[in-house]
Amino acid sequence: MEKKSRAAKVVAASKKAVEKAPVAEKKAVAKPVAAKVAVSVPVAVKAAARKAVVSQEELSRRIQDKAYELYHGRGLDHGDDQADWFVAERMVRAELGI
């Protein structure tokens, strides 16, 4: 005898309940939702899938724009351009997942 899956048992039970119910009292029965199957994917594959593909020029432009935003956010105060660049680089790389 074959073993029925839980979903198949629920469907069979709900069909029987609907068939036994008087016609005036029949209610819509929700369809069972298929169970999600967990698939193990290596972390490196997940990380590679999230990485955005940008050219070196595009990456540099984004870092430059972000560094300027930081500079402007400090009230255009001079003297921290390297710190702004390094912070901007970390922020952009984190946004892109690289």
Secondary structure, DSSP 8 states (H G I E B T S, - for coil): -----HHHHHHHHHHHHHHHS-GGG-----------------HHHHHHHH-----HHHHHHHHHHHHHHHHHHTTS-SS-HHHHHHHHHHHHHHHHT-
